[in-house]
Amino acid sequence: MSSAPDTKELEFALKVRRALDENAANLPASAVGKLALARRAALARKKPEAVTAPVFVPVLAHAGVNASMPASPPGQHRASPLRRLARMWPLVALVLGVMAVAYWEDVQRSAELADIDAAMLSDDLPLNAYLDHGFNAYLSRAR
């Protein structure tokens, strides 16, 4: 929304422009030369326009139709199953890798627990000694 003074300025500018356009043919050659010189001087002093930075627009791979390839008719698939499989292999490799790491960590944890159980069972102390809080304090002070 524009305010009243802005509207009045715009109306005045339009009236001046209309009057100049109507009387441009009646101007003497010397006045036209002076006006051309003044215009060139004004353009030379003009501030450069603000340069806007390019806007980053993320584009997903294969999200739209490629400009160099014609659009496929409806009902037809452009990508073959082999191509789709080739695009899916990184995801499959990632899932298999995560599963392998989880399995390996589970095996390592089971092996550690088995070592602790074997050490406790092969020790000369009865199992009730490990449950006694005083014995745990004794073990921590002894170390």
Secondary structure, DSSP 8 states (H G I E B T S, - for coil): ---HHHHHHHHHHHHHHHHHHHHGGGS-HHHHHHHHHHHHHHHHHS--------------TTSS--TTS----TT--SS-HHHHHHHHHHHHHHHHHHHHHHHHHHHHHHHHHHHHHHHHHHSSS-HHHHH-HHHHHHHHHH-
